[in-house]
Amino acid sequence: MIISASRRTDIPAFYGEWFMNRLKDGEVLVRNPMNSKQVTRVYLTPEKVDCIVFWTKNPSEFIKYLPQIDSMGYKYYFLFTLTSYDQSVEVNVDKKKKIIDIFKQLSNAVGKEKVIWRYDPILLTASYNKDYHFKWFEYLAQNLSSYTDECIISFLSFYNKVKRNMGDIKCVLPEMPMIELFAEHFARISKKYGISLYTCSHEFDLDKYGIGHAKCVDDQIIEKITGNILRLKKDKSQREECGCVESKDIGAYNSCNHGCIYCYANCSEGKVRLNVSGYDPYSPMLCDSLTGNEKIVDLIVKSNKIIKYKDNQFDVFE
């Protein structure tokens, strides 16, 4: 089983103590965001978890836990979002020079192959135009080139939540000529600094620029990190254009304090404040608790590892 921690919130930035308590207890309860009375118990023992994928904008308070996570036998990697926006867009994210230093610190701690850079989403406004992005993407690529091997980019998707959170800010949805202009410039910059470039959840093809389709939850990265051959399927719960393999997300919507106006995971600042006010690092659920009328179902999983026999034939799951 692959654990996603988390597409729904920034666990490394805000909930490191809670996460460590979940590892120590060996389980977590996750409420179904589409059915509040359905709760899944997910077992988090190293025998059940093949790999953990962390999603974050600032793991500064989480790095201290990594030696303990290593000693417990877990394998993991990070998807680290680092954009060029200021606090008018990413309201509670630290200054970017500080975040660059944290990126380097994390990479030095775990190895650059375990830190994937996300320049995501690309937001096009009067202020954040193509020239702005070209300038600051190169600045970041130059600074991060020794600390990561890959970068994933995507253009903003206008979910209803995103439209509401952005208010009066006017954004441009780029058409293919503009997308190809970005592809050409970003590919040239990435190649200059030795960083492989991929797009996330887009159907258009940029292969001619040397830009592939990303798998943020990536079976090849996971196999390399774990040293195991794994049998992993595409995650059917994600969009058709998404290449990610199956994972179980243990986060909660409306719990991220970064305050990014383009966020799809928060409905409103008020809901975030309400949920965060109930945060208990010892609760089996993130920013939540059982009310008594839920149905709790154990998630039954098997390891994705494949046993290799002496005749080099692969058997079914362990």
GILIN-V677446 format. One record per backbone hydrogen bond with DSSP energy under -1.0 kcal/mol. CO is the residue of the C=O (numbers start at 1). NH is the residue of the N-H. E is the energy in kcal/mol with one decimal. If there is no record, write none. Layout:
CO_NH_E + CO_NH_E
This chain:
1_50_-2.6 + 1_51_-1.1 + 2_248_-2.9 + 3_53_-3.3 + 4_250_-2.0 + 5_55_-1.2 + 10_14_-2.0 + 11_15_-2.5 + 15_19_-2.3 + 16_20_-2.4 + 17_21_-2.0 + 18_22_-1.8 + 19_23_-2.1 + 20_24_-2.3 + 21_25_-2.1 + 22_26_-1.5 + 22_27_-1.1 + 26_44_-2.2 + 28_42_-3.2 + 30_40_-2.7 + 32_35_-1.1 + 35_38_-2.1 + 37_295_-3.1 + 38_32_-2.9 + 39_297_-2.7 + 40_30_-2.6 + 41_299_-2.9 + 42_28_-2.0 + 45_48_-1.3 + 45_49_-2.1 + 51_3_-2.5 + 52_77_-1.8 + 53_5_-3.3 + 54_79_-3.3 + 56_81_-2.7 + 59_62_-1.6 + 59_63_-1.6 + 62_65_-2.1 + 63_66_-1.3 + 65_69_-2.2 + 66_70_-2.8 + 67_71_-2.2 + 68_72_-1.4 + 69_74_-1.7 + 70_73_-1.5 + 75_52_-2.0 + 77_54_-2.7 + 78_116_-3.1 + 79_56_-2.5 + 80_118_-2.8 + 86_89_-1.6 + 86_90_-2.5 + 89_261_-2.4 + 90_93_-1.4 + 95_99_-1.8 + 96_100_-2.7 + 97_101_-1.6 + 98_102_-2.0 + 99_103_-2.6 + 100_104_-2.2 + 101_105_-2.3 + 102_106_-2.7 + 103_107_-2.5 + 104_108_-2.5 + 105_109_-1.5 + 106_110_-2.2 + 107_111_-2.7 + 111_114_-2.0 + 112_115_-1.3 + 114_78_-3.3 + 116_80_-3.1 + 117_152_-2.5 + 118_82_-2.4 + 122_156_-1.8 + 124_172_-2.7 + 127_129_-1.2 + 128_125_-1.1 + 129_133_-2.2 + 130_134_-2.8 + 131_135_-2.1 + 132_136_-2.4 + 133_137_-2.7 + 134_138_-1.4 + 135_139_-1.6 + 136_140_-2.4 + 137_141_-2.8 + 138_142_-2.5 + 139_143_-1.8 + 140_144_-2.2 + 141_145_-1.1 + 144_147_-2.5 + 149_196_-2.8 + 150_117_-2.0 + 151_198_-2.1 + 152_119_-2.4 + 153_200_-2.0 + 154_122_-3.0 + 157_159_-1.7 + 159_163_-2.4 + 160_164_-2.2 + 161_165_-2.7 + 162_166_-2.1 + 166_169_-2.2 + 175_179_-2.3 + 176_180_-2.9 + 177_181_-1.5 + 178_182_-2.3 + 179_183_-2.6 + 180_184_-2.5 + 181_185_-2.0 + 182_186_-3.3 + 183_187_-2.4 + 184_188_-1.7 + 185_189_-2.3 + 186_190_-2.8 + 187_191_-2.5 + 188_192_-1.9 + 189_193_-1.4 + 190_195_-2.7 + 191_194_-1.1 + 196_151_-2.5 + 197_212_-1.6 + 198_153_-2.8 + 199_214_-3.6 + 206_209_-1.8 + 206_211_-1.7 + 207_210_-2.4 + 212_199_-2.5 + 216_218_-1.0 + 217_245_-2.3 + 218_222_-2.4 + 219_223_-2.5 + 220_224_-2.0 + 221_225_-2.5 + 222_226_-2.8 + 223_227_-2.1 + 229_306_-2.3 + 233_246_-2.6 + 235_238_-1.3 + 239_242_-1.4 + 244_235_-2.9 + 248_4_-2.4 + 258_92_-3.3 + 260_263_-1.6 + 265_254_-2.3 + 268_272_-1.7 + 269_273_-2.4 + 270_274_-2.3 + 271_275_-2.5 + 272_276_-3.0 + 273_277_-1.8 + 275_278_-1.3 + 276_279_-1.9 + 280_283_-2.0 + 284_29_-2.8 + 295_39_-2.5 + 297_41_-2.6 + 304_231_-2.2 + 305_318_-1.7 + 307_315_-2.0 + 309_312_-2.2 + 313_309_-1.8
